[in-house]
Amino acid sequence: MHNEKHFKSSDLIRDIVIGMSDGLTVPFALAAGLSGAVASNSIIITAGVAEIVAGSIAMGLGGYLAGKTDADHYYTELKRENDEVADVPEKEMQEVRDIFKEYGISNHLQEAIALELSNNKMKWVDFMMKFELGLEKPDVNRAARSALNIGLSYILGGFVPLTGYLIMNSPQKGLVLSTIITVLFLFGFGYFKTKMTGNKPLLGAVKTAITGVLAAGAAFLIARLIS
């Protein structure tokens, strides 16, 4: 028996990737930068926590607005499609024919399908939304759930690079431990997210880790130059 395996949690994974990626790299870069300019772990931790709070709120709000915008766009197009089906039905039927023509369906079947769809306005509009506009009906809770997922992922990722500064007694030692912990976490996170999306996990892990290290390294060097 053939079992098809398709990834069905793309929205959740997308939210986690957005929140976790920024949560790992931004506080990591900030902490690394401060390590080159200050002599106290407490300052780095305080600044890091403040950034995590502000960043999680900003990222969560961004996720909410993105989800809300997608929903608003869908319902605007839905109203327009309903109006077009009611006002210019022949034009909409021709669009149905054109869609199936692209798939090599015969003229006879194009006509039959268009006529069949026209008998049910709700199904007709739903078909046009999916196949003409490429829009799926949004989940009413998507915006709020996206905000929560992204915000929490940012917080979780953000505290990873601060761990080194909580354990060690100097910024330099904290930076070393923070780098080790964060790079390992970035590598594992990159592996997981790439594997879940069906791509090469090892390559994704390396790319994710390198991105975080480059961001932190740039921040550290800039802080050194300024100080």
N, C-alpha and C positions, 0 to 999 in steps of 0.2 A: 504493500500500500504506500502510495506516494504522499509524504507529508511536506507541505510547503512551509518554509520558515521565513517569516517576514517580521521585520522590526516594527512594533506597533506603539512604542512609547517615545516617539521622536520629540514631542512637545516637552515632556518631562526632562529628557536627556538634554535637549537644547537649553532649557532653563538652567539646569545644573552646570552645563558647560560654560554658559555665559557668566553665571555668578561665581563659580569656582575658579575659572581662569583668571578673572580680574581680582578675585579675593586672594588668590595666591601671589600674583605678580605685583599688584600695586602696593600692598603693605610690605611685601618683601623688599621691593625697590626703595620704599620710604625708609624702612628700618636700616637697610644697607647704607643708604645715603646719610642718615643721621649718625651711623656708626663712625663715619669718617669726619664728623664735625662736633660731636659731643662726647663727654666723658662719663655720662651716667646712663645706666640701663633704664632707670625710672623714667627719664625723659623720652627715651625711645618707646617704651611700653605705653606711656601715656599718649604720645602722639600716634602710636599704632592703633590703640583702642579707639581714639577719637576718629581716626581715618576709617576704621572698620565700621563704626556706627554711621558716620556720614555716608560712606560708600555704599553700605547695604541699603540705606534708605533711598539714596539716589538711584541705585541699580534696580531696586524693587519698584520704585515709582516709574522708572523707564519701562520696565516689563509690563506694568499695569497699563500705562498709556499706549504701549504697542499693541497689547491685546485688545484694548478698548477701540483703538483706531481700526484694527482689523474687523472687529464686529460692526462698527459704524459703517465701514466701507461695504461690508457684505449686505447690510440691510438697505443701504442706499441703492446698490445695484439690484437688489431684489425688488424694490419698489419700481425701479425703472423697467426691469424685465416684465413685471406684471402689467405695467402700463403698455409696453410694446406688444405683448401678447393680445391685450384687449383692443388696442388701437390699430395695429398693423399686423394682423395674424398671418397674412400671406407672406409678408417679408420674413417673419419668424419661422414659418414653415420652410421657406427656401433656405434659411440658415441651418435648419435641421438636415435638409437634403445635402447641403454643402459639407456638413460635418461627416456624414456617412460616405459621401463621395470620396473624401480623403482616405477612407479605409478601403476603397475599391468596391463598395457595395453597388449593385446594379441599380439602374434608374427605377426599375419596377419596385424594388424593395425600398429604395429611398422614399418613394412616394407613399408606399404602404405604411412605413414607420412614421413618416410625418403626419399622415392622416390619423393613425392610431394615437399618437401623442396628443394631437389637437383635441381629442375627445376628453382629455383630463387636464384641465388647466394647471392644477397644482403639480402634477407630474411633469407636465410640459415645461413649466417655469423652472422646476428643480433640475431638469435635464439641461436646460440652457445655462443655468448658473454653473453647473459642473463642467459641461463640455464646451460651451462657448467661452465662458469667462474664467474657467478653472477655479471656481470658488466653492468651498464646502461650508455648510452651515456651522458657525462657530459655537463652541460650548459657552453657555451663558456665564459660567464661573471661571472661564479661562483667564481673564485679565487678573482677577484677584489671586487665583492659584499661581499664575506666573509670577506675580509680585512676591508672593510668599516663598516660592521655590528659589527664585533668584536671590532674594534677600538673605535667606537662611544659608544658601550655598556660599554666598559672599562672606558671611560671618564665619562659617566653618573653615573656608579656605584662608581667611585673613588671620586667624589665630595660629595657623601652622607656623609661619615664619617668626612669630613672636615667642614661640616656645623656647628657642635658644636663649633669648634674653631673660626669660623667667628663670631659667636654670643656672646660667652662668653669672659671674659677678663683675664682668667688664664688657663694654661694647665690642671689643675686638674678639674676645672668646665667644661672646654671644653671636657675633656675625658668623664665625666659623661653624658653630653648631647649627645656627639657623639655616645657613647655606646647605649643609649636609641634609638636614631634615626636609627642607623645602624642595631641594633637587630630587630627593627620593620620592617625595610626595607628588611632585610634578611628573616625574617619570611614571609612577603608578597610575596617576590620574590620566595622563596622556594615553597610556596603554589601554586603560579601561574604556575611555570614551571612544578611541579609535576602533577598538574591537567591537564595541556595541553598534557602531555604524557600518561595520562590514569592511573596513579598510585594513591596511597593514598595521597591526598594533605596535610593533616594535619601532617602526618609523615614526608613527604618531607620538609615541612616548619620548623619543629622542628630540623631535621638533618642539614638543611642549616644554621639555626641560631646558633646552637651549634658549627658548624665548624668555623664560623666567630668569635665567642666569644673565642674559644680555641686558634685560631691563634693570636688574639689580646692580650689575656692574656699571652701567651707564650712570645710574643715580649715585653710586658710591664715588665714582671719579669726579662727577660734577661737584658733589659736596666737598671733596678733597680740594679741588681747585678753588672753590669759593672761600673755604676756610683757610 
